[in-house]
Amino acid sequence: MLWFFVFFFVSGFCGILYELVWLRLAMAQFGVTTALVSIVLSMFMAGLGGGSWAAGKLVRRYDKRITVAPLRLYALAELLIGCSALVVPLQLLWGHSLLEWASKQATMGSASYYLISGTWLALTLVPWCACMGATIPLAMFAIQRDPRNEARRSFSFLYLANVLGGVAGAIICLGLIELYGFHGTLRVGAILNTTICVVAFCLTLASKGAVEATPSKSSETAPATFKQGKSALLLLFTTGLVSLGMEVIWIRLFTPYIGPVVYSFAMVLVAYLLATFAGAQVYRWWSRRHSRESELAWIGLAVLGLLPLLTSDSRVPLHLVLRVFLGVMPFAGVIGFLTPMLVDRTSAGDPDRAGKAYAVNVLGCILGPLLSGFILLPLVGEHVSMLLFVLPWLVMILRPRASDERQLVPRVAAYGLVVAALAVFFLTKSYETQFAHREVRRDYTATVIATGEGMQKHLLVNGTGMTSLDQVTKMMAHLTLSSLDQPPRDVLVICFGMGTTYRSVISWGVPATVVELVPSVPKLFSYYHADAAQVLASPFSHVVIDDGRRYLERSATIRRHRHRSASARPDSWFQPALLEGLLRGGEGAASSRRHSAAVAARR
């Protein structure tokens, strides 16, 4: 079993490595947008879940027909994962070339762009990630075939090692990227996966004939355990949905203290994985003597799930690291305890059942961030979203129970936890409440705050100051356009900001397009300038919500389309579609050509 622990530690390390690097490479090829990030992560998780389900099903169907050492199947999966490190960058590059070719053939809007890029990313990532997801059922199959191993709790054993490797990957991979670059870091992952393959194959040669292909005791007793599997599957789906959905909200809550979203994500990920590992280890110790958890563990998730509201409250004096770790780790630790417990209980060591259970959990992990980012956060904000996510644990206390004096203390404790959860929700305040004069807008990309009065107005995106009212942002448009040897045909402004630069450009009476990454930013235009409505209603005004670099790559096609649509309503160019990016330069650097000028300014 020691070798399996080493294998899954290294495999978990490589999994995080690939996720981080592939995400960055995909953004480099297809644009830095929230929708694209969601597509990449969804395809990654979909591959994991699909591979886990398919591998478990195949193992169950062909169990008696498999004559090779089961560990060789696992070795083959690791070899394929190692190949992906070298092939995926090429596939992403081919996808970018495909989009360039498609844009030359016909006008391509954002919807078409996402359709083609999303399809290509699915074809690229899902098969390789399915190999990653297949490793757990295949390893459990190898463990089950060896009567010397304990198969009943094999999932939690592999899960523990995998999470620990993920912690190491989240900490070390960023350093590897700095040292060796993206492609060099991927080669490190490929070498590690290939090493796992070679060592696993050699182990099958060393132990050839020592183990007969006979089912373990755990597989014989599994059917009795599976009778209660449906409720466990529902809980697995819910824990996946809630934990990954809350992760999106955690990033929003802590970004004002940590800084850019990339760093917030990294710190939240490290805290989450560390606590998950600790919770899984506690489960391994606890399960040696116990078989049934207390209901308080589930109801306690309501309080622990709302702790980030307390630690992110600006009135609470905490170091930024403590804000994240104290807010995230208690909840993640309990989830790390409950998730492997539920899979062990459902599968009892059976690879097929473990594959299905893990796939159900992954399905929740896919839907959670989508529910959070595109529905809950834009509609109700961080506070209410957190309450909705802990609601399943709060209603557990309402379930009818038989009267029993021995249950009095747990019941009182359960009601106490509910009261504590509600107290945290009602007594804490959101980050924006510290600003006396403010207007707040939320969307799938960011929480945007307009604050201040007079010339002291400011714009904050996810708590980070972007710009303030200044004469410089006005003059950079006038100076750039007046420096041309002839009047410009059109102007492009990258990043809307407060709209000062764009407003100045419109005064020249030439067609102007502004590309903004965050849909809520242009909606706050009127907070800073009284004539915002007239500027946006101008026939020369076109507001586009998109990634600036990607827009420039399509600019020739879009320019032709824009001139053909000059008579269209100006507001038809304001597209609140799922388009966003991390290019937050602001209202800054200016450039021009002979017949056109592109204006961008530093916020």
N, C-alpha and C positions, 0 to 999 in steps of 0.2 A: 504493500500500500504506500510505502514511502516514495516509490518511483512515480505513482500516480499523483501524489501531492506535488512533487517537483515538476512533473509535466504540466499540471494545471496552473501552477504558479507562473511558469514561463509563458504558458498560453494566455493567461489573463494579462500579463505584461504586454504581450504582442497585440492582443485585442485592443487595448486602450491606445497603443502606439498607432495601429492602423486607423482607428477611428479619428484620432486627432489629425494625422497627416492627410488622410483621404479627404477629410472635411476641408482642410486648408487648400489642397490641390483642386478640389471641386469648386471652391469659391474663386480660385485664380482663373479657372477656365470658363465658369458660367455666371459669375457675378456674386457680389457680397450682399445677399439679401436674406431677410428672415425666412421667406418662403423657401428659398433654395436650401438654407440650413435645415429647415424642417424636413424637406424632401430627403436630404442625405441621411439625417439621423433616422427618419422613418424607414428608409430602405435598409439601413444597417440593422435596425431592430427587427424588421420584417424578415430579413434573411436569417437572423438568429432563431426567431420563433419557428419559421418554416422548416429550417434545417433540423431543429430539435424534434419537431413533430414527425417529419418524414423519416428521420433516422430511427426513431423509436418504433414507428410503424413497420419499417422494413425489417428491423431486427426481430420483431415479434412474428412477422409473417414467414420469414425464412430462417427462423431460429434453428430448426432441426436440419436444414439443408446446408448451413454454413459449416464447412469442414476445416477452413483455415483458422489459425489462431486469431481470436477476436481482437487481440491487441494490434494485429497487422491492419485491420480496418481503421482503427484509430490512427495508426501511423500514416496511412494513406491520406486521411483527412488533414493531418498536420502538414503533410507535404504539399497538398493542394493549397492550403492557407499560405504557406511560404511562397508558392508560385504567384499568388495574388499580389504580393508586395511588389513584384516586378511587372505584372501585367496591368494592374489597375491604372497606374499613371499613364500608360500608353493608351488605354481605353478612354480615359478622360480627355487626352489630347485629341484623339480621333473624334470624340464627341464635339469638341470645340470646332474642329475643322468642318464637321458636318453642319453645324449651325452657321458658320461663315458661308458655306456653299448654299445653304437654304435661303439665307438672307439676300444673296445675290440673285436668286431665281424669282423671288417675289417679296412683296412687302410683308414684314413679319412684325406683328405687334407683340406686346408682352405676354398675352395669353398663349399665342402660338409658340413663343420662345420657351415658356414654362412647360408646355405640353411636350415639346421635342426634348428639352434638356431633362425633364423629369423621367420620360420614357427611357432615355439613354442611361441615366443614373440607375434606374431600376434594373436594366439589363446588365449594367456593369457590376453593381454592388451585391444584388440579391444572391446570385449563385455562389460567390465567394464567401459571403457572410453565412450562407446556409451551411457551408463546410465548418465554419466556426460553431454554429449552433448544433451541428451533428456530433461534436466531440463528446459532449456529456452523455448522451444515450449510448454511444459506442464504447466509451470507457466504462460505463455502468455494466454494459453487456460483458466486457472482458472481466470485470470484477465478479459478476454473477457466475460466470462459467468456472471460476476458480473457487473450489470449496474452502480453500484456506482463508479466504477473505470474508469480511463482514459486509454483506450486500445490502442489508436492510436500511442502513443509514448512509449508503454510498453517495447519494446526491449531495447531502449536506457536507460530506467530506470533500468532494470535488468543488462544490460551491465555495467553501471556505478558502481553499487554495487559490481558486480563480479570482476571488475578490481581493485577496492579499496581493496577488500579482497585479491586479488592476490598480491598487493603491501605489505600488512601486512604479507602475507605468505612468500614472498621473503626475508623479513627482519628478521622475527621471527623464521622461520623454522630451519635455520642453528643453532641457539641457542638451539632449542628444541632437535636437533640431538645430540649436545654436552652433553646435560643434561640427556636425556633419551635413546639415541641410536636410531637406525633405527626402530626397532620393537616397542619401547616405543612411538616414535613419530607417528608411524602409528596408535597405539591405541588411541592417542589423536585425530587424524582425525576421527577414527571410532566412538568415543564418540560424537564428534561434529555433524557428519552426522546423527547419530541415534537421537540426541537431536532435530535436525531440523525435522526429520520424526515424532517424538512424538508430538512436538508443532504444526506442520501443521495438523496432524490428530485431535488433540484436538480442533483446530480452526474450523474444519468442524463440530464437534459436537456442539460447542457453537453457530454457526451460522446456524444450520440446520433449513431449512424451511424459512430462512430470505431472501434467494436469489433464484429466479426462473431461471431455465436454459433457458435464452433467449439471443440471440445474441445481442451484443452491437452495438451502432450506427456506430462505426468504421468499423465493418465487413460489414455493408451494403454499405459503400462508398469505400471499398477497391478496387473493380474491376476497378474503374476509375483510381485509382492511379497506378495500375499494368500495365497499357498500356505502361508506360515508363520504365518498370522493366528491360528489356533486357540490356539497356545501364547501368543501375545501377548495374546489376550483373557483367557486364564486368569490371566496375570500382572496384567492391568489390574483384573480382579475382586479379586484378592488384595491388590493395593496399596490399592485403595479400602476394602476390608474392614478391613485392618490399620490404615491411617492414621486413619480416622474412629473405629474401635473404640478405638484407643489414645488418641484425643483425650478421650474420656470418662474414661479412667483418669488422664490428665495432670491434668485438673481436680480429681480426687480427691486426687492427690498434692500439688498445689501450693496447694490451698485453705487448709490450715493456716497457710501463710506469707503468702498474699496477702489473705485475708479471704473475704467472701461469694462464693458461686458465680458471681454475675453478673460480678464483677471478675476472678475467675480465668478465666472463659470469655473475657472480652474480651482479657486479656493473652495467653492461649494462642492465641487467634485471630490476634492481630497477629503474634506470633512465627511461627506456622505459615505465614501468608500471605507475610510478608517472606521467609522461607526458601524457600518454594515459588517465588516470583518469581525469587530469586537462582538457584535450581537450573534453572529454565526458561531463564533467560538464558545460563547456562553451557552448557546443551544446544544453544542456538542457535549459539553460537560453536564448540563441539566438533563439531557435525554438518557443518560446512563441510568438514572434512578427514577425518572418521572416519564409519564406518557400523556398527561393532560395538563394544559396550561390553565391558569386562572383567567376568568373573564375580565378581571381588572387589567390584564395586559392589553386587551383590545380597547376597553373604555379609556385607558390611560393615553391611548394615541390621540384622543381629542385634545387633551391638555398639551401634550408634547408637540402635536402638530401646530398649535397656535403659539408656541414659544418664540418663533421668529418674529411675530408681531411685537413681542416684548423687547427682544434684544435689538430690533431695528428701530425702536422708538428713540428719537433724537434726544429725549429728556433723560434717557438712561446712559450714564457715563461709562462706556466700555471701549476698550481697544478694538479696532476693526476685526482682528483675528478672533477675539473672544465673542464679538457679536455673531460671527458666522458659526464658530464651533459650538457655542452654547445654544444657539438657536436651532442648528441642523442636527447635531450629533445625537441628542436624546431620542428624537423621533426615528432617525435612520438606524440607530442601534436596535430599537425594538423591531423595526421592519426586518433588519438583518437576522433577528432571532426567529421571527414568525414565518418568513418566506421559506427557508429550508425545512422548517418543521412541517409546514403544510405539504411540501413536495414529498418529503420522506413519508408522511402519513398517507398520502395518496398513492404513492408508488410502491412502498415497502421494498425498494430495491429493483423493481421491474423497470427496464429501460423504456418500454413503450409508454407506460403510465407516467413516468418521469418526464419523457419528452412532451407528452400532451400537457401535463401540468405546467411545465416551464413555458411552453408555447402560449398557454392561456395568460400567464403572468406577463409575458412579453407583449401580448396583444393589449393589455391594460397599459403597459409602458409606452406603447405607440400612441394610443388614444389620449392619454393624460396630457402631454404637452400640447397637442392640438386643441383640446378642450380649454386648456388654460390660456394659451397664447391668442387664439383666434376668437374665442367666445367670452369666457369669464372675465379676463382682464379688461378688454375693451368695454364691456357692458357694466360691470359692477366694481372693478378695481381690486386691489390687493387684499384689503381687509375682508370683504364679503366673500371673495373667492376662497380664502383660507377657511372661512367658516363652512362654506359649502363642501369643501373637501373633507373636513372632519365630521360632517354630519352623520355619515354611516356609523361612526363609533359612538356618537351621542345617542342615536336612537336605539342602540343595543340595550340600553338600560330599560327601555320600555317593553321589552319582551316579557310576556307573562311567565311566571315561575311558580312552582309549588311552594307553599308556605313551609318554612323550615327554620327553626330557631338558630341553627348553626350558620344559616346564610345571612343573619342580621348584620354582622360586622362587615362582610364584603359588600352588602347592599348599601350600608351607610358610607363606606369608602367610595363606592361607585357614584353615589349622589354627590359626594364631596368633590370628586374629579370633575363632574359635570359643572358644578358651581365654579370651580377654579377655571375651567375652560371659558365659561361665559364671562367671568371677571376679566380675564386676559383680553378677550375680544372687545368688551365695552370700555375698558379703562385705558387701553393703549391708543396712540394717535399715529396717523400716517406721517410720512416725512414732510409732505407739503404743508401740513398745518402750522409749521413754524413760520410761514410767510403770511404776514397780516393781509396784504393785498396780493391776490393771486387769481389766476384762471388756469384750471387744470384740464388737460385732455389726455385720454388714454387710447391706445390702439394696440394692434398685435405686435408692434415694434417697440414702443417705449411709452413711458409716462412723461408727458411734456408739461412744464410749469412756466407760465408767464407771470412775472412778479415785478413789484416796484412801481414807482410813480414818477411822472415827469421824465427828466433825462436820466433817472436812475433805474430805468426798467431793464430787466434781465430775462434771458431765455435759458432754461435748464432742461436738458434731456436726460432722463434717468438720474436726476440729481446732479449732473455735471454741467457747469456753466458753459454755454456755447458762445454767447455774444451779448453785447449791451449796446444801447444807443450811442452812436459815435459818428462824427463827421467823416471819418476816414472811409467807412463803408459806403457813404454817399459819393464821395469824391472819386473813389477808385473806378466807378462806372464812368463818370464824366471825363476823367483824365484819360482813360483808356480809349473811349470812343472819339474824343477830340484829337487824339494823337494820330488817327488814321489819315491817309492822304486823300480819302474820299469818303462820303457817307456810307455807313455800313448797310448791308442788305438785311441782316438779322443778327441777333445777339443770343448767346447761350450763357446762362448763369448756373453754375453748379452750387447747389445748396441754397435753400431759401432764407434760412435764418429769421431775422425779424422782418425781412422784405425790403430793407433800406436800399440795398444795391439794385434789386429788381425794380423797385419803385422809381429809382433814378433813371434806369434804362428805358422804362416805358415812356418817360417824359420826352425822349428823343423821337418818338413817333415812328419807330421801326418795329417790325415783328420781333418778339422776344420770347424765349422759352426758358423756364427755370426748372431744373431737375432737383427734386428733394427726396430724401430717403425715408423720412418719417411722415406718414399721412397727416398727423395732427399739427405739424409745424405750420403749414400755410393757413390752417384754420384759425390760428392765433394772430394773424396779420393785423386784424382790426384793433387788437390790444395795444399795438405800438403806433399805428398810423390811422388817423381818422378817415382818410380817403381810401382805405383798403378795398372797400366794395367797388369803388369806381375804377381802381387800378385793375382788379381782377376782371371787371366787366369790359375792359378795353378790348377792341377787336385785335389789338396787337399782342394780347396777353395769352400765354399758353403755359399752364402748370402741369408738370408731369411727375408722378410719384414713381421713382425707379432708381436703380443703381447708376451713378453717373458714368462710370467707366463703360458699363454695358450699353448705356444709351449712346455714348460716343461711337462705339463700335457699329451701332446701327444708324448713326446720324445721317448718312447719305440717303438711305431708304426713307427714314422718318422725315427728312427735310422735304423730299419730293411729295410724300403723303401730306405733309402739313400745308404746302402751297396749294395742293389740290383741294384741301379742306379749309381754305382761308375764309370761306363764307359761313363755315359752321359756327355754332354757338361757342364762345370762348370757354364756357365751363365744361364743355364736352372733353376738354383736354385734362380736366382734373379727374384722375382715375383713382379712386380709393380702393384699387385692387390689392391683392396680397403681394405688394412690392416694397422692398425695403433694403437698406444696405448699411454697412458699417463705415462707409466713406463719409466722415463728418468733418470735412475740411472747413466749411463755412462759406462766408461771403468774401473770398480772398483772391488769389492770383489771377491775373488777367492775361489773355493771349488773343491775338487777332490774325486774320488773313486779309488778303486784298479786298475781298467782297463780303467778308463777314467777320464778326468779332465774338469771341467766347469769353465771358467774364465769370470768374470764380473768385470768391474772397474768403480770407481766413477769419473765422468767427472769433 
